[in-house]
Amino acid sequence: VCDYIAGMTDRYALGVYAYLFLPKPWSVR
């Protein structure tokens, strides 16, 4: 997993991290 993330661009890695791990206000009820 670390090697996979290391192979990403910073922008893409941060985007994936945010998508997977950050709470989404519009999905919280």
N, C-alpha and C positions, 0 to 999 in steps of 0.2 A: 504493500500500500504506500509506504513512504517513497519508494522508487517511482511509483506511478505518479504521485503528487509532485515529486521533484521534477518530473519530465514535463509538467504543465507550465504554462505561463502563469505569472503571478495573478493576473487579472482573472483568468479562467479558474485557477485554484480557489481564489477568494470567492468567486461567484458560486462555485460548487459548494464550498464550505457554508456560505451564507444560505444557499438553497436547502442544504441538508440539515443544518444545525441551528440556524437562527429562527426564533419564533416569527410567525407571519401574522401580523395584527389583523389582516383581513380574513384569516381563517379561524381566529379565536372568537368563540361566542360566549 
